[in-house]
Amino acid sequence: MPDTSQISPVTVSLGGGLVLDKDDFAIPPGAAVQLQNFEPSINGGYRRLTGSSKFDSAQVDSSNKILGVKIFNSGVLAAAGNVLKFSTSTGWGSSIATRTSAGRYKFDEFNFSNTPKVIMVDDVNQAATYDGSTYALLSGTNAPSDPASVAIFKDHVFLAGMSSNPQEIVFSAPFAETDFTAANGGGSIKVDTSVVELKVFRDSLFVFGKDKIYRIIGSSIADWKVDPVTRTLGCADGFSVQEIGGDLLFLSPDGLRTIAATARIGDVELGTVSKPIQRRIQDIGFHNISSTIVRHKSQYRLFYPVTDGSTANSKGILATLKRTEEGVGFEFADLTGMNPSAMDSGFISNTEYIIEGGFDGYVRRQESGDTFDGNNVVAVYRSPDLSLGDTGIRKLMQRVILNYEVEGTVSAELRVRYDSD
């Protein structure tokens, strides 16, 4: 009988996500030093990312970059070049409107008069609404000329980011998106920072500035109140702000943060949720940023392509909100192969759609297919160096058993590296 007394099995369960802030001996065995296009799954382990495919086979406006996308009215509203078009995936049809020299778009939805509408701003033109058939500019008295941010709060339209006064927030009369007169309940609020984003969260309107964050509470012009959340940091880019897991997640100059944590800690020693991948945060150039959430996977996706239009230079971060023994936290991975210029997510016929607009004029649907619109999904997982119980003892590895769940055709290879090659 062979002597098996010295055989000691080691089980490594995959989990923990990408960890870049620890040495190999401190990284949990199932975590990753390289995790590209694998998602930390809410069901445990890692799963190769699902692909993407064209939402509509036609470009919105030739090869002009997509400036904004919004899921609305069982389809997608897309802006490219100077035009705005709508599709249910069977052709973009004629232009809804012309918006000259438009910048990047932000959207919100509301229903003040039993008609669902979407409101849009683009940092250049006046805000406008669209209800599926009628497009209308918000060009009334006191309406701002070039807002960059919009939010619907307490039945008022709030607009901010005007070039003439970047610290001002203008709001409409209640239930009247075109009326900004003080006599009917409209007005303005000023803060001491340039506003980069407005976001409704719980019972407050959060005002993200370049170096400060405020929240507006109240219900009308009679009792609006502006409270500081923090005066020591701001939001690096308004396109990074998303609500996930009961918190607001946003990109600050030093990492990804949650509003709940910021508000709770105050303005001293503010924590960040992205310490494990801080090296990636330092790579972000704070331009071309777009983000969205994948609700059924509890995921946040942030993209920061290095150059316009180059899929080879596409970069992104995926964060999955997971419950662990230590509590609730994020596990991270790298994204590459997708190159969005604009993003949105929502439901069409009770099915969640993750929509990306491209630098090439196409609108695509993430979480669809096995390839990135025809290009192979290159997925890589590399574990930390495994000491197998003792770093000072030389081992003889008898066998390695891989257990994984197959969802399709798989060609798997195991690469073993000794002594760091």
C-alpha positions as CSV (number, residue, x, y, z in Angstrom):
1,M,0.0,0.0,0.0
2,P,1.4,3.4,-0.8
3,D,2.0,5.8,2.1
4,T,-0.6,8.6,1.9
5,S,0.1,10.0,5.4
6,Q,1.9,13.0,4.0
7,I,-0.8,13.9,1.5
8,S,-2.7,17.0,2.5
9,P,-5.5,18.1,0.2
10,V,-6.0,21.9,-0.2
11,T,-9.3,23.3,-1.3
12,V,-9.5,26.7,-2.9
13,S,-12.9,28.3,-3.3
14,L,-12.9,31.2,-5.8
15,G,-14.1,34.5,-4.4
16,G,-12.9,37.9,-3.3
17,G,-12.5,39.5,-6.7
18,L,-9.5,41.5,-8.0
19,V,-7.1,42.5,-5.2
20,L,-4.2,44.8,-6.1
21,D,-3.4,46.4,-2.7
22,K,-1.9,43.3,-1.0
23,D,1.1,41.1,-1.5
24,D,0.7,37.5,-2.6
25,F,0.9,36.1,0.9
26,A,-1.9,38.4,2.2
27,I,-4.3,37.9,-0.7
28,P,-7.0,35.2,0.0
29,P,-6.3,32.1,-2.1
30,G,-9.5,32.4,-4.1
31,A,-9.1,36.0,-4.9
32,A,-7.4,37.2,-8.1
33,V,-4.3,39.2,-9.1
34,Q,-5.7,39.3,-12.6
35,L,-9.5,39.1,-13.3
36,Q,-10.4,40.3,-16.8
37,N,-13.9,39.9,-18.1
38,F,-14.9,37.6,-15.3
39,E,-17.6,38.8,-12.9
40,P,-17.7,38.0,-9.2
41,S,-21.0,36.2,-9.2
42,I,-23.7,36.8,-6.6
43,N,-24.1,33.0,-6.7
44,G,-20.5,32.5,-5.7
45,G,-17.3,32.1,-7.6
46,Y,-16.5,33.8,-10.9
47,R,-18.4,33.8,-14.2
48,R,-17.2,34.8,-17.6
49,L,-18.9,37.9,-18.8
50,T,-21.8,37.6,-21.2
51,G,-21.3,39.3,-24.5
52,S,-23.0,42.2,-26.3
53,S,-24.9,42.6,-29.6
54,K,-26.4,45.4,-31.6
55,F,-29.7,46.7,-30.3
56,D,-30.5,47.9,-33.8
57,S,-28.6,46.9,-36.9
58,A,-28.4,50.5,-38.1
59,Q,-26.3,53.4,-36.9
60,V,-28.2,56.3,-35.3
61,D,-26.6,59.1,-37.4
62,S,-24.0,57.6,-39.6
63,S,-20.7,57.1,-37.7
64,N,-21.3,60.0,-35.4
65,K,-20.6,59.2,-31.7
66,I,-23.6,58.4,-29.5
67,L,-23.9,61.2,-27.1
68,G,-26.7,59.8,-24.9
69,V,-29.0,56.8,-24.6
70,K,-32.2,56.4,-22.5
71,I,-34.6,53.5,-22.2
72,F,-38.1,54.9,-22.6
73,N,-41.5,53.9,-23.8
74,S,-40.5,50.3,-24.6
75,G,-37.6,51.4,-26.7
76,V,-34.4,53.4,-26.7
77,L,-34.0,57.1,-27.2
78,A,-30.5,57.9,-28.7
79,A,-28.7,61.1,-29.5
80,A,-25.9,61.3,-32.0
81,G,-24.4,64.2,-33.9
82,N,-27.2,66.9,-34.0
83,V,-30.1,64.5,-34.0
84,L,-32.3,62.6,-31.6
85,K,-34.0,59.3,-32.6
86,F,-36.0,56.5,-31.2
87,S,-36.0,52.8,-31.9
88,T,-37.6,49.6,-30.6
89,S,-34.8,47.6,-32.4
90,T,-36.5,47.7,-35.9
91,G,-34.9,50.9,-37.3
92,W,-34.2,54.4,-35.9
93,G,-36.8,56.2,-38.1
94,S,-36.8,59.9,-38.7
95,S,-35.2,62.5,-36.4
96,I,-37.3,63.6,-33.5
97,A,-35.4,66.9,-33.1
98,T,-32.2,68.8,-34.1
99,R,-30.0,69.9,-31.2
100,T,-27.1,72.0,-32.5
101,S,-23.6,71.1,-31.4
102,A,-24.9,69.1,-28.5
103,G,-22.7,67.8,-25.7
104,R,-23.2,64.6,-23.7
105,Y,-26.7,64.0,-22.6
106,K,-28.3,63.3,-19.2
107,F,-31.9,62.2,-18.8
108,D,-34.6,61.8,-16.2
109,E,-38.3,60.7,-16.4
110,F,-41.5,62.2,-14.9
111,N,-45.2,62.2,-15.2
112,F,-46.9,65.4,-14.1
113,S,-50.1,65.2,-16.2
114,N,-50.8,61.5,-16.8
115,T,-48.4,61.4,-19.7
116,P,-44.9,59.8,-19.1
117,K,-42.2,62.1,-20.4
118,V,-38.4,62.0,-20.6
119,I,-36.5,65.3,-20.0
120,M,-33.0,65.8,-21.5
121,V,-30.1,68.2,-21.1
122,D,-26.8,68.3,-23.1
123,D,-24.7,71.1,-21.7
124,V,-25.2,73.2,-24.8
125,N,-28.9,73.5,-25.7
126,Q,-32.0,74.2,-23.6
127,A,-33.5,71.3,-21.7
128,A,-36.3,69.5,-23.6
129,T,-39.0,66.9,-23.1
130,Y,-40.3,64.1,-25.2
131,D,-43.4,62.0,-24.5
132,G,-43.2,59.5,-27.4
133,S,-44.7,61.8,-30.0
134,T,-44.1,65.5,-29.0
135,Y,-40.7,67.1,-28.5
136,A,-40.7,70.5,-26.6
137,L,-38.0,72.9,-25.5
138,L,-38.2,74.3,-22.0
139,S,-37.8,77.8,-23.2
140,G,-40.1,79.7,-20.8
141,T,-39.2,82.8,-18.7
142,N,-36.2,82.2,-16.5
143,A,-35.5,78.7,-18.1
144,P,-31.7,78.2,-18.2
145,S,-30.1,78.1,-21.7
146,D,-27.6,75.3,-21.4
147,P,-28.0,73.0,-18.4
148,A,-25.8,70.0,-18.0
149,S,-27.6,68.1,-15.2
150,V,-31.3,67.4,-14.5
151,A,-33.3,65.7,-11.8
152,I,-37.0,65.5,-10.9
153,F,-37.5,66.1,-7.2
154,K,-40.7,66.6,-5.2
155,D,-42.6,67.3,-8.4
156,H,-40.2,70.0,-9.6
157,V,-37.7,70.0,-12.4
158,F,-34.2,70.9,-11.1
159,L,-31.5,72.0,-13.6
160,A,-27.9,72.8,-13.0
161,G,-24.5,73.0,-14.7
162,M,-25.1,76.2,-16.7
163,S,-22.0,77.7,-18.2
164,S,-23.0,81.2,-17.1
165,N,-23.4,80.2,-13.5
166,P,-22.1,76.7,-12.7
167,Q,-22.9,77.1,-9.0
168,E,-26.7,77.8,-9.6
169,I,-29.5,75.3,-9.4
170,V,-32.7,76.3,-11.1
171,F,-36.1,74.7,-10.3
172,S,-39.5,74.9,-11.9
173,A,-42.9,75.4,-10.3
174,P,-44.5,72.2,-9.0
175,F,-46.0,70.0,-11.7
176,A,-45.1,72.5,-14.4
177,E,-41.8,71.7,-16.2
178,T,-42.0,74.8,-18.4
179,D,-42.7,77.4,-15.6
180,F,-39.7,78.7,-13.8
181,T,-41.3,81.9,-12.5
182,A,-41.1,82.7,-8.8
183,A,-44.7,83.7,-8.6
184,N,-45.8,80.1,-9.3
185,G,-43.2,78.4,-7.2
186,G,-40.1,78.4,-9.4
187,G,-36.7,79.8,-8.4
188,S,-33.0,79.1,-7.9
189,I,-30.6,77.9,-5.2
190,K,-26.9,78.7,-5.2
191,V,-24.1,76.6,-3.6
192,D,-20.4,77.4,-3.3
193,T,-19.1,74.8,-5.7
194,S,-19.5,74.1,-9.4
195,V,-22.3,71.5,-9.8
196,V,-21.4,68.4,-11.8
197,E,-24.5,66.2,-11.0
198,L,-27.9,66.1,-9.4
199,K,-29.3,62.8,-8.0
200,V,-32.4,62.0,-6.0
201,F,-31.8,59.6,-3.2
202,R,-34.3,58.6,-0.6
203,D,-36.0,61.9,0.5
204,S,-33.2,64.2,-0.6
205,L,-31.7,65.8,-3.7
206,F,-28.0,65.3,-3.6
207,V,-25.9,68.1,-5.3
208,F,-22.5,66.8,-6.4
209,G,-20.0,69.5,-6.8
210,K,-16.4,69.5,-7.9
211,D,-15.1,69.7,-4.3
212,K,-18.2,69.6,-2.1
213,I,-21.4,67.7,-1.8
214,Y,-24.8,69.0,-0.5
215,R,-28.3,67.7,-0.2
216,I,-31.5,69.6,-0.6
217,I,-34.5,68.7,1.6
218,G,-38.0,70.1,1.8
219,S,-41.0,70.0,-0.6
220,S,-41.3,73.5,-2.1
221,I,-39.9,77.0,-2.4
222,A,-41.3,77.7,1.1
223,D,-39.1,75.2,2.9
224,W,-36.1,74.2,0.7
225,K,-33.1,73.7,2.9
226,V,-29.5,73.0,1.7
227,D,-27.4,70.9,4.1
228,P,-23.7,70.1,3.6
229,V,-22.8,66.4,3.3
230,T,-19.1,67.0,3.0
231,R,-16.9,70.0,2.3
232,T,-13.7,68.1,1.8
233,L,-14.3,66.1,-1.4
234,G,-16.5,66.1,-4.5
235,C,-17.4,64.1,-7.5
236,A,-14.9,63.7,-10.3
237,D,-17.5,63.1,-13.0
238,G,-21.3,63.2,-12.9
239,F,-21.6,60.3,-15.3
240,S,-20.2,58.0,-12.6
241,V,-23.1,58.5,-10.2
242,Q,-25.4,55.5,-9.8
243,E,-27.7,54.1,-7.1
244,I,-27.0,50.5,-6.1
245,G,-27.7,48.4,-3.0
246,G,-29.4,51.3,-1.1
247,D,-26.5,53.7,-1.6
248,L,-25.3,56.2,-4.1
249,L,-22.0,55.2,-5.6
250,F,-19.8,57.8,-7.3
251,L,-16.3,58.4,-8.4
252,S,-14.3,60.9,-6.4
253,P,-10.8,62.0,-7.2
254,D,-9.4,59.3,-4.8
255,G,-11.7,56.4,-5.5
256,L,-15.3,55.0,-5.6
257,R,-17.3,56.2,-2.6
258,T,-20.8,55.7,-1.3
259,I,-23.0,58.5,-0.2
260,A,-24.3,56.5,2.8
261,A,-20.8,56.0,4.1
262,T,-19.9,59.7,3.4
263,A,-22.9,61.0,5.2
264,R,-22.4,58.6,8.2
265,I,-18.7,59.4,8.6
266,G,-19.0,63.1,8.2
267,D,-16.1,65.1,6.8
268,V,-13.3,63.3,8.7
269,E,-11.3,60.3,7.4
270,L,-13.8,59.5,4.7
271,G,-13.6,55.9,3.6
272,T,-13.6,54.5,0.0
273,V,-15.0,51.2,-1.3
274,S,-12.3,50.8,-4.0
275,K,-9.1,50.3,-1.9
276,P,-8.6,46.8,-3.4
277,I,-8.2,48.3,-6.9
278,Q,-6.8,51.7,-6.1
279,R,-4.2,51.2,-8.7
280,R,-7.0,51.1,-11.3
281,I,-8.5,54.3,-10.0
282,Q,-5.2,56.1,-10.5
283,D,-5.4,55.1,-14.2
284,I,-8.7,56.8,-14.8
285,G,-8.2,60.0,-16.8
286,F,-11.6,61.4,-15.8
287,H,-12.8,61.8,-19.4
288,N,-15.1,59.7,-21.6
289,I,-16.5,58.2,-18.4
290,S,-19.8,56.3,-18.5
291,S,-21.5,54.0,-16.0
292,T,-24.6,51.9,-15.4
293,I,-26.0,49.2,-13.1
294,V,-27.0,45.6,-13.8
295,R,-29.8,45.1,-11.3
296,H,-30.3,41.4,-11.5
297,K,-26.6,40.9,-10.8
298,S,-26.1,43.7,-8.2
299,Q,-23.4,45.2,-10.4
300,Y,-22.0,48.6,-11.1
301,R,-20.0,49.0,-14.3
302,L,-17.8,52.0,-15.0
303,F,-16.0,52.5,-18.3
304,Y,-13.2,55.0,-19.0
305,P,-11.8,54.4,-22.6
306,V,-8.4,55.9,-23.1
307,T,-9.1,57.2,-26.6
308,D,-12.3,57.7,-28.5
309,G,-13.4,54.8,-30.7
310,S,-10.7,52.3,-30.0
311,T,-12.0,49.1,-28.6
312,A,-8.4,47.9,-28.1
313,N,-7.9,50.8,-25.6
314,S,-11.2,50.2,-23.8
315,K,-11.0,50.0,-20.1
316,G,-13.6,49.5,-17.3
317,I,-14.2,48.4,-13.8
318,L,-16.9,46.0,-12.7
319,A,-18.1,46.0,-9.0
320,T,-20.4,43.3,-7.7
321,L,-22.2,44.0,-4.4
322,K,-21.9,40.8,-2.3
323,R,-22.7,39.6,1.2
324,T,-19.7,38.0,2.9
325,E,-18.9,36.9,6.4
326,E,-17.6,40.4,7.2
327,G,-20.8,42.0,5.9
328,V,-21.8,43.6,2.6
329,G,-19.0,44.8,0.3
330,F,-17.9,45.1,-3.3
331,E,-15.8,42.6,-5.3
332,F,-14.1,44.0,-8.4
333,A,-12.9,42.9,-11.9
334,D,-11.4,44.5,-15.0
335,L,-13.5,45.1,-18.2
336,T,-12.1,45.3,-21.7
337,G,-13.5,44.8,-25.2
338,M,-16.5,47.1,-24.7
339,N,-16.1,50.8,-25.5
340,P,-19.2,52.8,-24.5
341,S,-19.6,56.5,-25.1
342,A,-23.0,56.5,-23.2
343,M,-24.9,54.0,-21.1
344,D,-28.3,53.3,-19.5
345,S,-30.2,50.4,-18.0
346,G,-33.8,49.7,-17.4
347,F,-36.7,47.5,-18.3
348,I,-38.4,46.8,-21.6
349,S,-41.4,44.4,-21.3
350,N,-40.3,43.4,-17.9
351,T,-36.8,42.4,-19.2
352,E,-33.8,44.3,-18.0
353,Y,-31.8,45.9,-20.8
354,I,-28.2,47.1,-20.4
355,I,-27.7,49.6,-23.2
356,E,-24.5,51.2,-24.5
357,G,-24.0,53.8,-27.2
358,G,-20.8,53.5,-29.1
359,F,-18.2,55.9,-30.6
360,D,-19.0,54.3,-34.0
361,G,-22.7,55.3,-34.0
362,Y,-24.2,52.0,-33.0
363,V,-26.3,51.2,-29.9
364,R,-25.6,47.8,-28.4
365,R,-27.1,45.7,-25.7
366,Q,-24.8,44.2,-23.1
367,E,-25.7,40.9,-21.4
368,S,-26.6,39.5,-24.9
369,G,-24.8,36.8,-26.8
370,D,-21.4,35.1,-26.4
371,T,-19.2,37.7,-28.1
372,F,-18.6,41.4,-27.9
373,D,-20.6,42.1,-31.1
374,G,-18.6,39.5,-33.0
375,N,-15.3,39.8,-31.2
376,N,-14.2,37.1,-28.8
377,V,-14.5,37.7,-25.1
378,V,-11.0,37.4,-23.8
379,A,-11.4,36.4,-20.1
380,V,-8.5,35.7,-17.8
381,Y,-8.4,34.6,-14.2
382,R,-5.1,34.4,-12.3
383,S,-4.9,33.3,-8.7
384,P,-2.3,34.6,-6.3
385,D,0.6,32.3,-5.7
386,L,-0.7,29.5,-3.5
387,S,1.6,28.4,-0.6
388,L,-0.6,25.3,0.0
389,G,-0.2,25.6,3.7
390,D,3.5,26.4,4.1
391,T,5.7,28.7,2.1
392,G,8.9,27.1,3.3
393,I,8.3,23.5,2.3
394,R,8.8,22.1,-1.1
395,K,5.7,20.3,-2.5
396,L,4.9,17.5,-4.8
397,M,1.6,18.1,-6.5
398,Q,-0.2,14.8,-7.2
399,R,-3.2,16.1,-9.0
400,V,-5.3,19.2,-9.5
401,I,-9.1,19.0,-9.8
402,L,-11.0,21.8,-11.3
403,N,-14.7,22.1,-10.6
404,Y,-16.8,24.5,-12.7
405,E,-20.3,24.8,-14.0
406,V,-20.6,24.7,-17.8
407,E,-23.1,27.1,-19.5
408,G,-21.9,26.5,-23.0
409,T,-19.0,25.1,-25.1
410,V,-15.8,25.4,-23.0
411,S,-12.2,25.0,-24.0
412,A,-10.3,25.4,-20.7
413,E,-6.6,25.3,-20.0
414,L,-4.8,25.3,-16.7
415,R,-1.4,27.0,-16.5
416,V,0.8,26.3,-13.5
417,R,3.6,28.6,-12.7
418,Y,6.3,27.8,-10.2
419,D,8.6,30.2,-8.3
420,S,7.1,33.2,-10.1
421,D,8.5,31.8,-13.4
